[in-house]
Amino acid sequence: MTRTRRTTIRRTATPSDAFALASASAELAVASLRVINARTPMIVRAVGDPMRGDYAELTRMVSEKPLAFARGAVAAAPSWLALAAESNRYLAGAWKAPRHGLAPALDASLGAMAFWGRMMSLNLAGWSAMLAPVHAVATANARRLGAKA
């Protein structure tokens, strides 16, 4: 069964979203280490005996990275647009705020805290979206290369 991907950006992030991003980042680091450890001997063998190199794997090494990072950028684009829209909305409102007294200052302070909370949530969504394609390729490579060993 294929999983469908979210196409909308949530306005708020939950602690589980932050934990999921941290877990995926750690898993990506471990998968990258496994892939590097599996591919380094392949490179050494190809340099030592060019006729027996695993050129399918060596080509995959080069071609998969730009594609994964491009997919990550495309996935994060809605979040970047949401960040820009939120910044513009907040700054447009900040110019209209009264400039003296305790109530306006308190309101501005609370507004700024809410703004930064929204910005952190949007950033978390963007980083999660950007990491997903890179994570998918690296973990798939780690599984595939682990089976070859």
RODO-2510 file (C-alpha; in nm, 4 decimals, decimal comma):
residues 149
     n   res          X          Y          Z
     1     m     0,0000     0,0000     0,0000
     2     t     0,1455     0,3363    -0,1000
     3     r     0,1436     0,6213     0,1446
     4     t     0,0128     0,9559     0,0310
     5     r     0,2195     1,2626     0,1016
     6     r     0,0828     1,5735     0,2666
     7     t     0,0670     1,8622     0,0235
     8     t    -0,0487     2,1309     0,2646
     9     i     0,1696     2,3021     0,5201
    10     r     0,0384     2,2939     0,8755
    11     r     0,0526     2,6218     1,0625
    12     t     0,1585     2,4649     1,3923
    13     a     0,4094     2,1985     1,4800
    14     t     0,3773     1,9528     1,7637
    15     p     0,6525     1,8108     1,9830
    16     s     0,6103     1,4812     1,7987
    17     d     0,6924     1,6629     1,4719
    18     a     1,0183     1,7881     1,6224
    19     f     1,0977     1,4402     1,7541
    20     a     1,0202     1,2840     1,4154
    21     l     1,2543     1,5314     1,2430
    22     a     1,5314     1,4616     1,4949
    23     s     1,4814     1,0854     1,4582
    24     a     1,4873     1,1052     1,0780
    25     s     1,8040     1,3161     1,0931
    26     a     1,9762     1,0613     1,3176
    27     e     1,8601     0,7745     1,0967
    28     l     1,9943     0,9621     0,7925
    29     a     2,3338     1,0008     0,9612
    30     v     2,3534     0,6277     1,0392
    31     a     2,2337     0,5295     0,6907
    32     s     2,4906     0,7629     0,5336
    33     l     2,7675     0,6009     0,7365
    34     r     2,6557     0,2543     0,6246
    35     v     2,6381     0,3607     0,2603
    36     i     2,9822     0,5228     0,2728
    37     n     3,1282     0,2132     0,4404
    38     a     2,9760    -0,0092     0,1706
    39     r     3,0724     0,2087    -0,1246
    40     t     3,4302     0,2962    -0,0298
    41     p     3,5615    -0,0563    -0,1027
    42     m     3,3750    -0,0461    -0,4372
    43     i     3,5627     0,2704    -0,5298
    44     v     3,8948     0,1184    -0,4220
    45     r     3,8271    -0,1958    -0,6303
    46     a     3,7330     0,0133    -0,9358
    47     v     4,0508     0,2196    -0,9050
    48     g     4,2629    -0,0939    -0,8619
    49     d     4,0999    -0,2827    -1,1507
    50     p     3,8912    -0,0528    -1,3746
    51     m     3,7600    -0,3449    -1,5801
    52     r     3,5868    -0,4984    -1,2776
    53     g     3,4358    -0,1867    -1,1210
    54     d     3,0695    -0,1777    -1,0241
    55     y     2,9878     0,1108    -1,2560
    56     a     2,6134     0,0845    -1,2046
    57     e     2,6665     0,1575    -0,8354
    58     l     2,9351     0,4181    -0,9021
    59     t     2,7023     0,6004    -1,1428
    60     r     2,4196     0,5808    -0,8909
    61     m     2,6480     0,7475    -0,6349
    62     v     2,6742     1,0568    -0,8503
    63     s     2,3286     1,0769    -1,0051
    64     e     2,1095     1,0195    -0,6997
    65     k     2,2323     1,3085    -0,4857
    66     p     2,1297     1,6043    -0,7049
    67     l     1,7943     1,4401    -0,7688
    68     a     1,7248     1,3814    -0,3984
    69     f     1,8269     1,7351    -0,3033
    70     a     1,6194     1,8835    -0,5867
    71     r     1,3174     1,6844    -0,4682
    72     g     1,3813     1,8136    -0,1183
    73     a     1,3903     2,1731    -0,2408
    74     v     1,0649     2,1248    -0,4310
    75     a     0,9037     1,9685    -0,1240
    76     a     1,0155     2,2579     0,0969
    77     a     0,9074     2,5346    -0,1435
    78     p     0,5510     2,5652    -0,0048
    79     s     0,6953     2,6092     0,3425
    80     w     0,9331     2,8800     0,2206
    81     l     0,6416     3,0613     0,0589
    82     a     0,4410     3,0285     0,3800
    83     l     0,7369     3,1712     0,5753
    84     a     0,7566     3,4690     0,3408
    85     a     0,3806     3,5270     0,3586
    86     e     0,3838     3,5084     0,7395
    87     s     0,6769     3,7517     0,7588
    88     n     0,5054     3,9955     0,5250
    89     r     0,1774     3,9690     0,7184
    90     y     0,3493     4,0319     1,0515
    91     l     0,5639     4,3204     0,9274
    92     a     0,2689     4,4863     0,7545
    93     g     0,0805     4,4776     1,0852
    94     a     0,3803     4,6005     1,2848
    95     w     0,3873     4,9269     1,0886
    96     k     0,0269     4,9989     1,1888
    97     a     0,0758     4,9465     1,5637
    98     p     0,0615     5,2478     1,7995
    99     r     0,4021     5,3478     1,9284
   100     h     0,3441     5,4484     2,2943
   101     g     0,1938     5,3191     2,6176
   102     l     0,2025     4,9903     2,8056
   103     a    -0,0844     4,8125     2,6285
   104     p     0,0594     4,8567     2,2769
   105     a     0,4029     4,7454     2,4001
   106     l     0,2577     4,4356     2,5655
   107     d     0,0482     4,3606     2,2591
   108     a     0,3543     4,3991     2,0358
   109     s     0,5556     4,1690     2,2619
   110     l     0,2873     3,8990     2,2624
   111     g     0,2451     3,9405     1,8873
   112     a     0,6191     3,8945     1,8377
   113     m     0,6212     3,5770     2,0478
   114     a     0,3283     3,4364     1,8494
   115     f     0,5017     3,5331     1,5245
   116     w     0,8220     3,3511     1,6181
   117     g     0,6223     3,0468     1,7258
   118     r     0,4553     3,0364     1,3842
   119     m     0,7907     3,0843     1,2123
   120     m     0,9420     2,7928     1,4068
   121     s     0,6473     2,5708     1,3129
   122     l     0,6770     2,6618     0,9463
   123     n     1,0526     2,6022     0,9550
   124     l     1,0000     2,2622     1,1128
   125     a     0,7547     2,1711     0,8380
   126     g     0,9990     2,2928     0,5724
   127     w     1,2955     2,1026     0,7129
   128     s     1,0866     1,7875     0,7453
   129     a     0,9714     1,8152     0,3846
   130     m     1,3241     1,8868     0,2630
   131     l     1,4770     1,5964     0,4522
   132     a     1,2235     1,3342     0,3407
   133     p     1,3567     1,2665    -0,0144
   134     v     1,7208     1,2600     0,0970
   135     h     1,6310     1,0328     0,3891
   136     a     1,4374     0,7987     0,1597
   137     v     1,7295     0,7588    -0,0827
   138     a     1,9930     0,7142     0,1884
   139     t     1,7966     0,4586     0,3898
   140     a     1,7028     0,2658     0,0738
   141     n     2,0705     0,2562    -0,0255
   142     a     2,1693     0,1370     0,3223
   143     r     1,9145    -0,1468     0,3029
   144     r     2,0142    -0,2402    -0,0526
   145     l     2,3888    -0,2272     0,0094
   146     g     2,3490    -0,4094     0,3415
   147     a     2,1850    -0,6961     0,1538
   148     k     2,4805    -0,7103    -0,0897
   149     a     2,7362    -0,7454     0,1896
***
